[in-house]
Amino acid sequence: MKKVYVDETNQATIICPKCGFEKTVDVTGFKDSPKRLKAKCNCGETYRFTIEFRTKYRKDVRLPGEYIAKETGVKEEIIIRQLSLTGVRFESLKPHHISTADTLEVKFKLDDPLRKEISKLVKVIWIKDRIVGANFMETKFYEKDLGFYLKR
């Protein structure tokens, strides 16, 4: 199912997979409803798509890394599962004692030809079992490296 990103004015451009016809629509009314939609093009093609209101693209990845808890100094191995310019989702390889609002240092290497090491402080936003979602505490320092990586 194709994902369509919504811009800052709540407009989304949908493209017919059969004929390529583009249409920009206001999706404000769908912000608090299911994000899976169906459209019918002038060419007769009916297709499904999802809308994504998030402001930054999220890339699915599988990058080995580690975190260090700033308060306790605990260091554990992780797998980075998703990456964006503003945050990260990772899976702890072992049971952990991370809590919401904890500050962690997250380190990992990008899997592009430059193999740039990223080391950033994050604030934990949510936890579900061994999966953790966190926001980068500052986003300017690595924007260039992550920006290039996320666009490829």
Biotite code that builds the C-alpha atoms (Angstrom):
import biotite.structure as struc

atoms = struc.array([
    struc.Atom([0.000, 0.000, 0.000], chain_id="A", res_id=1, res_name="MET", atom_name="CA", element="C"),
    struc.Atom([1.457, 3.359, -1.023], chain_id="A", res_id=2, res_name="LYS", atom_name="CA", element="C"),
    struc.Atom([2.148, 5.916, 1.700], chain_id="A", res_id=3, res_name="LYS", atom_name="CA", element="C"),
    struc.Atom([1.319, 9.563, 0.980], chain_id="A", res_id=4, res_name="VAL", atom_name="CA", element="C"),
    struc.Atom([2.888, 12.296, 3.115], chain_id="A", res_id=5, res_name="TYR", atom_name="CA", element="C"),
    struc.Atom([0.884, 15.333, 4.192], chain_id="A", res_id=6, res_name="VAL", atom_name="CA", element="C"),
    struc.Atom([2.514, 18.767, 3.993], chain_id="A", res_id=7, res_name="ASP", atom_name="CA", element="C"),
    struc.Atom([2.331, 21.552, 6.590], chain_id="A", res_id=8, res_name="GLU", atom_name="CA", element="C"),
    struc.Atom([-0.935, 22.845, 5.064], chain_id="A", res_id=9, res_name="THR", atom_name="CA", element="C"),
    struc.Atom([-2.623, 19.400, 5.362], chain_id="A", res_id=10, res_name="ASN", atom_name="CA", element="C"),
    struc.Atom([-2.430, 18.816, 1.605], chain_id="A", res_id=11, res_name="GLN", atom_name="CA", element="C"),
    struc.Atom([-1.531, 15.411, 0.164], chain_id="A", res_id=12, res_name="ALA", atom_name="CA", element="C"),
    struc.Atom([-0.724, 14.618, -3.453], chain_id="A", res_id=13, res_name="THR", atom_name="CA", element="C"),
    struc.Atom([-2.065, 11.246, -4.538], chain_id="A", res_id=14, res_name="ILE", atom_name="CA", element="C"),
    struc.Atom([-0.903, 9.631, -7.772], chain_id="A", res_id=15, res_name="ILE", atom_name="CA", element="C"),
    struc.Atom([-2.836, 7.007, -9.707], chain_id="A", res_id=16, res_name="CYS", atom_name="CA", element="C"),
    struc.Atom([-0.648, 3.887, -10.040], chain_id="A", res_id=17, res_name="PRO", atom_name="CA", element="C"),
    struc.Atom([-2.183, 3.072, -13.447], chain_id="A", res_id=18, res_name="LYS", atom_name="CA", element="C"),
    struc.Atom([-2.110, 6.360, -15.385], chain_id="A", res_id=19, res_name="CYS", atom_name="CA", element="C"),
    struc.Atom([0.037, 8.645, -13.202], chain_id="A", res_id=20, res_name="GLY", atom_name="CA", element="C"),
    struc.Atom([-2.640, 11.312, -12.770], chain_id="A", res_id=21, res_name="PHE", atom_name="CA", element="C"),
    struc.Atom([-1.816, 13.523, -9.773], chain_id="A", res_id=22, res_name="GLU", atom_name="CA", element="C"),
    struc.Atom([-4.350, 15.179, -7.529], chain_id="A", res_id=23, res_name="LYS", atom_name="CA", element="C"),
    struc.Atom([-3.697, 17.314, -4.447], chain_id="A", res_id=24, res_name="THR", atom_name="CA", element="C"),
    struc.Atom([-6.366, 17.010, -1.792], chain_id="A", res_id=25, res_name="VAL", atom_name="CA", element="C"),
    struc.Atom([-7.019, 18.568, 1.614], chain_id="A", res_id=26, res_name="ASP", atom_name="CA", element="C"),
    struc.Atom([-6.855, 15.776, 4.221], chain_id="A", res_id=27, res_name="VAL", atom_name="CA", element="C"),
    struc.Atom([-7.532, 17.890, 7.317], chain_id="A", res_id=28, res_name="THR", atom_name="CA", element="C"),
    struc.Atom([-10.706, 15.911, 8.003], chain_id="A", res_id=29, res_name="GLY", atom_name="CA", element="C"),
    struc.Atom([-8.740, 12.655, 8.205], chain_id="A", res_id=30, res_name="PHE", atom_name="CA", element="C"),
    struc.Atom([-6.333, 13.736, 10.959], chain_id="A", res_id=31, res_name="LYS", atom_name="CA", element="C"),
    struc.Atom([-8.259, 11.947, 13.733], chain_id="A", res_id=32, res_name="ASP", atom_name="CA", element="C"),
    struc.Atom([-9.648, 9.048, 11.693], chain_id="A", res_id=33, res_name="SER", atom_name="CA", element="C"),
    struc.Atom([-8.236, 5.880, 10.131], chain_id="A", res_id=34, res_name="PRO", atom_name="CA", element="C"),
    struc.Atom([-5.366, 6.705, 7.816], chain_id="A", res_id=35, res_name="LYS", atom_name="CA", element="C"),
    struc.Atom([-6.129, 4.027, 5.175], chain_id="A", res_id=36, res_name="ARG", atom_name="CA", element="C"),
    struc.Atom([-8.058, 5.477, 2.267], chain_id="A", res_id=37, res_name="LEU", atom_name="CA", element="C"),
    struc.Atom([-9.366, 4.460, -1.139], chain_id="A", res_id=38, res_name="LYS", atom_name="CA", element="C"),
    struc.Atom([-9.462, 6.624, -4.258], chain_id="A", res_id=39, res_name="ALA", atom_name="CA", element="C"),
    struc.Atom([-10.925, 6.261, -7.720], chain_id="A", res_id=40, res_name="LYS", atom_name="CA", element="C"),
    struc.Atom([-9.144, 7.928, -10.615], chain_id="A", res_id=41, res_name="CYS", atom_name="CA", element="C"),
    struc.Atom([-10.734, 9.413, -13.735], chain_id="A", res_id=42, res_name="ASN", atom_name="CA", element="C"),
    struc.Atom([-9.218, 6.490, -15.687], chain_id="A", res_id=43, res_name="CYS", atom_name="CA", element="C"),
    struc.Atom([-11.369, 4.082, -13.646], chain_id="A", res_id=44, res_name="GLY", atom_name="CA", element="C"),
    struc.Atom([-8.569, 2.681, -11.472], chain_id="A", res_id=45, res_name="GLU", atom_name="CA", element="C"),
    struc.Atom([-9.435, 2.205, -7.799], chain_id="A", res_id=46, res_name="THR", atom_name="CA", element="C"),
    struc.Atom([-6.468, 2.088, -5.414], chain_id="A", res_id=47, res_name="TYR", atom_name="CA", element="C"),
    struc.Atom([-5.710, 2.229, -1.706], chain_id="A", res_id=48, res_name="ARG", atom_name="CA", element="C"),
    struc.Atom([-3.182, 4.387, 0.101], chain_id="A", res_id=49, res_name="PHE", atom_name="CA", element="C"),
    struc.Atom([-2.294, 5.527, 3.598], chain_id="A", res_id=50, res_name="THR", atom_name="CA", element="C"),
    struc.Atom([-1.715, 9.088, 4.736], chain_id="A", res_id=51, res_name="ILE", atom_name="CA", element="C"),
    struc.Atom([1.129, 10.052, 7.031], chain_id="A", res_id=52, res_name="GLU", atom_name="CA", element="C"),
    struc.Atom([0.872, 13.296, 8.978], chain_id="A", res_id=53, res_name="PHE", atom_name="CA", element="C"),
    struc.Atom([4.347, 13.122, 10.493], chain_id="A", res_id=54, res_name="ARG", atom_name="CA", element="C"),
    struc.Atom([6.616, 15.975, 9.489], chain_id="A", res_id=55, res_name="THR", atom_name="CA", element="C"),
    struc.Atom([9.815, 13.980, 8.995], chain_id="A", res_id=56, res_name="LYS", atom_name="CA", element="C"),
    struc.Atom([10.355, 10.886, 6.905], chain_id="A", res_id=57, res_name="TYR", atom_name="CA", element="C"),
    struc.Atom([11.012, 7.698, 8.882], chain_id="A", res_id=58, res_name="ARG", atom_name="CA", element="C"),
    struc.Atom([13.262, 5.040, 7.358], chain_id="A", res_id=59, res_name="LYS", atom_name="CA", element="C"),
    struc.Atom([13.093, 1.358, 8.314], chain_id="A", res_id=60, res_name="ASP", atom_name="CA", element="C"),
    struc.Atom([16.618, 0.149, 9.037], chain_id="A", res_id=61, res_name="VAL", atom_name="CA", element="C"),
    struc.Atom([18.471, -2.640, 10.822], chain_id="A", res_id=62, res_name="ARG", atom_name="CA", element="C"),
    struc.Atom([21.596, -1.103, 12.322], chain_id="A", res_id=63, res_name="LEU", atom_name="CA", element="C"),
    struc.Atom([23.529, -2.552, 15.273], chain_id="A", res_id=64, res_name="PRO", atom_name="CA", element="C"),
    struc.Atom([24.278, -0.080, 18.029], chain_id="A", res_id=65, res_name="GLY", atom_name="CA", element="C"),
    struc.Atom([24.297, 0.545, 21.740], chain_id="A", res_id=66, res_name="GLU", atom_name="CA", element="C"),
    struc.Atom([22.818, 2.836, 24.331], chain_id="A", res_id=67, res_name="TYR", atom_name="CA", element="C"),
    struc.Atom([24.303, 4.206, 27.512], chain_id="A", res_id=68, res_name="ILE", atom_name="CA", element="C"),
    struc.Atom([21.872, 5.344, 30.211], chain_id="A", res_id=69, res_name="ALA", atom_name="CA", element="C"),
    struc.Atom([23.053, 8.768, 31.390], chain_id="A", res_id=70, res_name="LYS", atom_name="CA", element="C"),
    struc.Atom([21.820, 8.356, 34.975], chain_id="A", res_id=71, res_name="GLU", atom_name="CA", element="C"),
    struc.Atom([23.047, 4.825, 35.687], chain_id="A", res_id=72, res_name="THR", atom_name="CA", element="C"),
    struc.Atom([25.828, 4.304, 33.138], chain_id="A", res_id=73, res_name="GLY", atom_name="CA", element="C"),
    struc.Atom([24.237, 1.008, 32.029], chain_id="A", res_id=74, res_name="VAL", atom_name="CA", element="C"),
    struc.Atom([25.408, 0.088, 28.525], chain_id="A", res_id=75, res_name="LYS", atom_name="CA", element="C"),
    struc.Atom([23.472, -2.375, 26.326], chain_id="A", res_id=76, res_name="GLU", atom_name="CA", element="C"),
    struc.Atom([23.441, -3.513, 22.695], chain_id="A", res_id=77, res_name="GLU", atom_name="CA", element="C"),
    struc.Atom([20.491, -2.524, 20.515], chain_id="A", res_id=78, res_name="ILE", atom_name="CA", element="C"),
    struc.Atom([19.215, -2.765, 16.957], chain_id="A", res_id=79, res_name="ILE", atom_name="CA", element="C"),
    struc.Atom([18.069, 0.515, 15.410], chain_id="A", res_id=80, res_name="ILE", atom_name="CA", element="C"),
    struc.Atom([14.742, -0.268, 13.669], chain_id="A", res_id=81, res_name="ARG", atom_name="CA", element="C"),
    struc.Atom([13.637, 3.163, 12.433], chain_id="A", res_id=82, res_name="GLN", atom_name="CA", element="C"),
    struc.Atom([15.452, 6.419, 11.937], chain_id="A", res_id=83, res_name="LEU", atom_name="CA", element="C"),
    struc.Atom([14.380, 9.979, 11.143], chain_id="A", res_id=84, res_name="SER", atom_name="CA", element="C"),
    struc.Atom([15.905, 13.440, 11.458], chain_id="A", res_id=85, res_name="LEU", atom_name="CA", element="C"),
    struc.Atom([14.139, 13.909, 14.789], chain_id="A", res_id=86, res_name="THR", atom_name="CA", element="C"),
    struc.Atom([14.290, 10.521, 16.458], chain_id="A", res_id=87, res_name="GLY", atom_name="CA", element="C"),
    struc.Atom([14.918, 6.813, 16.575], chain_id="A", res_id=88, res_name="VAL", atom_name="CA", element="C"),
    struc.Atom([13.108, 3.555, 17.343], chain_id="A", res_id=89, res_name="ARG", atom_name="CA", element="C"),
    struc.Atom([15.267, 0.742, 18.644], chain_id="A", res_id=90, res_name="PHE", atom_name="CA", element="C"),
    struc.Atom([15.011, -2.743, 20.070], chain_id="A", res_id=91, res_name="GLU", atom_name="CA", element="C"),
    struc.Atom([16.998, -3.745, 23.126], chain_id="A", res_id=92, res_name="SER", atom_name="CA", element="C"),
    struc.Atom([18.574, -7.186, 22.737], chain_id="A", res_id=93, res_name="LEU", atom_name="CA", element="C"),
    struc.Atom([18.066, -7.929, 26.432], chain_id="A", res_id=94, res_name="LYS", atom_name="CA", element="C"),
    struc.Atom([15.386, -6.952, 28.950], chain_id="A", res_id=95, res_name="PRO", atom_name="CA", element="C"),
    struc.Atom([16.074, -3.385, 30.069], chain_id="A", res_id=96, res_name="HIS", atom_name="CA", element="C"),
    struc.Atom([15.289, -0.917, 32.835], chain_id="A", res_id=97, res_name="HIS", atom_name="CA", element="C"),
    struc.Atom([14.657, 2.095, 30.601], chain_id="A", res_id=98, res_name="ILE", atom_name="CA", element="C"),
    struc.Atom([11.832, 4.428, 31.626], chain_id="A", res_id=99, res_name="SER", atom_name="CA", element="C"),
    struc.Atom([9.900, 7.121, 29.804], chain_id="A", res_id=100, res_name="THR", atom_name="CA", element="C"),
    struc.Atom([11.755, 10.476, 29.934], chain_id="A", res_id=101, res_name="ALA", atom_name="CA", element="C"),
    struc.Atom([15.150, 8.785, 30.504], chain_id="A", res_id=102, res_name="ASP", atom_name="CA", element="C"),
    struc.Atom([18.107, 10.343, 28.720], chain_id="A", res_id=103, res_name="THR", atom_name="CA", element="C"),
    struc.Atom([20.260, 7.910, 26.763], chain_id="A", res_id=104, res_name="LEU", atom_name="CA", element="C"),
    struc.Atom([23.289, 8.227, 24.544], chain_id="A", res_id=105, res_name="GLU", atom_name="CA", element="C"),
    struc.Atom([22.599, 6.172, 21.410], chain_id="A", res_id=106, res_name="VAL", atom_name="CA", element="C"),
    struc.Atom([25.497, 5.118, 19.155], chain_id="A", res_id=107, res_name="LYS", atom_name="CA", element="C"),
    struc.Atom([25.334, 3.371, 15.780], chain_id="A", res_id=108, res_name="PHE", atom_name="CA", element="C"),
    struc.Atom([26.972, 3.383, 12.347], chain_id="A", res_id=109, res_name="LYS", atom_name="CA", element="C"),
    struc.Atom([25.094, 4.147, 9.164], chain_id="A", res_id=110, res_name="LEU", atom_name="CA", element="C"),
    struc.Atom([25.196, 1.349, 6.584], chain_id="A", res_id=111, res_name="ASP", atom_name="CA", element="C"),
    struc.Atom([26.092, 3.591, 3.657], chain_id="A", res_id=112, res_name="ASP", atom_name="CA", element="C"),
    struc.Atom([29.554, 3.708, 2.003], chain_id="A", res_id=113, res_name="PRO", atom_name="CA", element="C"),
    struc.Atom([30.827, 6.362, 4.461], chain_id="A", res_id=114, res_name="LEU", atom_name="CA", element="C"),
    struc.Atom([29.836, 4.263, 7.535], chain_id="A", res_id=115, res_name="ARG", atom_name="CA", element="C"),
    struc.Atom([29.469, 7.470, 9.575], chain_id="A", res_id=116, res_name="LYS", atom_name="CA", element="C"),
    struc.Atom([29.174, 6.853, 13.317], chain_id="A", res_id=117, res_name="GLU", atom_name="CA", element="C"),
    struc.Atom([26.272, 8.660, 14.927], chain_id="A", res_id=118, res_name="ILE", atom_name="CA", element="C"),
    struc.Atom([26.313, 9.357, 18.658], chain_id="A", res_id=119, res_name="SER", atom_name="CA", element="C"),
    struc.Atom([23.362, 11.347, 19.962], chain_id="A", res_id=120, res_name="LYS", atom_name="CA", element="C"),
    struc.Atom([21.547, 12.054, 23.192], chain_id="A", res_id=121, res_name="LEU", atom_name="CA", element="C"),
    struc.Atom([17.909, 11.011, 23.099], chain_id="A", res_id=122, res_name="VAL", atom_name="CA", element="C"),
    struc.Atom([14.919, 11.381, 25.386], chain_id="A", res_id=123, res_name="LYS", atom_name="CA", element="C"),
    struc.Atom([12.736, 8.281, 25.683], chain_id="A", res_id=124, res_name="VAL", atom_name="CA", element="C"),
    struc.Atom([9.150, 9.001, 24.600], chain_id="A", res_id=125, res_name="ILE", atom_name="CA", element="C"),
    struc.Atom([7.533, 5.569, 24.726], chain_id="A", res_id=126, res_name="TRP", atom_name="CA", element="C"),
    struc.Atom([8.356, 1.935, 25.525], chain_id="A", res_id=127, res_name="ILE", atom_name="CA", element="C"),
    struc.Atom([6.640, -1.298, 24.511], chain_id="A", res_id=128, res_name="LYS", atom_name="CA", element="C"),
    struc.Atom([8.441, -4.373, 25.825], chain_id="A", res_id=129, res_name="ASP", atom_name="CA", element="C"),
    struc.Atom([11.947, -4.190, 24.305], chain_id="A", res_id=130, res_name="ARG", atom_name="CA", element="C"),
    struc.Atom([11.016, -1.581, 21.658], chain_id="A", res_id=131, res_name="ILE", atom_name="CA", element="C"),
    struc.Atom([11.835, 2.031, 22.550], chain_id="A", res_id=132, res_name="VAL", atom_name="CA", element="C"),
    struc.Atom([10.905, 5.264, 20.769], chain_id="A", res_id=133, res_name="GLY", atom_name="CA", element="C"),
    struc.Atom([13.030, 8.327, 21.467], chain_id="A", res_id=134, res_name="ALA", atom_name="CA", element="C"),
    struc.Atom([13.532, 11.865, 20.194], chain_id="A", res_id=135, res_name="ASN", atom_name="CA", element="C"),
    struc.Atom([16.942, 13.367, 19.532], chain_id="A", res_id=136, res_name="PHE", atom_name="CA", element="C"),
    struc.Atom([17.612, 16.073, 22.121], chain_id="A", res_id=137, res_name="MET", atom_name="CA", element="C"),
    struc.Atom([19.337, 18.277, 19.546], chain_id="A", res_id=138, res_name="GLU", atom_name="CA", element="C"),
    struc.Atom([18.811, 17.847, 15.852], chain_id="A", res_id=139, res_name="THR", atom_name="CA", element="C"),
    struc.Atom([21.150, 20.287, 14.127], chain_id="A", res_id=140, res_name="LYS", atom_name="CA", element="C"),
    struc.Atom([24.516, 18.569, 14.593], chain_id="A", res_id=141, res_name="PHE", atom_name="CA", element="C"),
    struc.Atom([23.820, 15.482, 12.465], chain_id="A", res_id=142, res_name="TYR", atom_name="CA", element="C"),
    struc.Atom([21.151, 16.827, 10.147], chain_id="A", res_id=143, res_name="GLU", atom_name="CA", element="C"),
    struc.Atom([23.533, 16.775, 7.181], chain_id="A", res_id=144, res_name="LYS", atom_name="CA", element="C"),
    struc.Atom([24.702, 13.172, 7.731], chain_id="A", res_id=145, res_name="ASP", atom_name="CA", element="C"),
    struc.Atom([21.254, 11.821, 8.541], chain_id="A", res_id=146, res_name="LEU", atom_name="CA", element="C"),
    struc.Atom([19.621, 13.895, 5.818], chain_id="A", res_id=147, res_name="GLY", atom_name="CA", element="C"),
    struc.Atom([21.815, 12.408, 3.100], chain_id="A", res_id=148, res_name="PHE", atom_name="CA", element="C"),
    struc.Atom([21.378, 8.920, 4.528], chain_id="A", res_id=149, res_name="TYR", atom_name="CA", element="C"),
    struc.Atom([17.582, 9.171, 4.775], chain_id="A", res_id=150, res_name="LEU", atom_name="CA", element="C"),
    struc.Atom([17.263, 10.402, 1.181], chain_id="A", res_id=151, res_name="LYS", atom_name="CA", element="C"),
    struc.Atom([18.980, 7.400, -0.390], chain_id="A", res_id=152, res_name="ARG", atom_name="CA", element="C"),
])
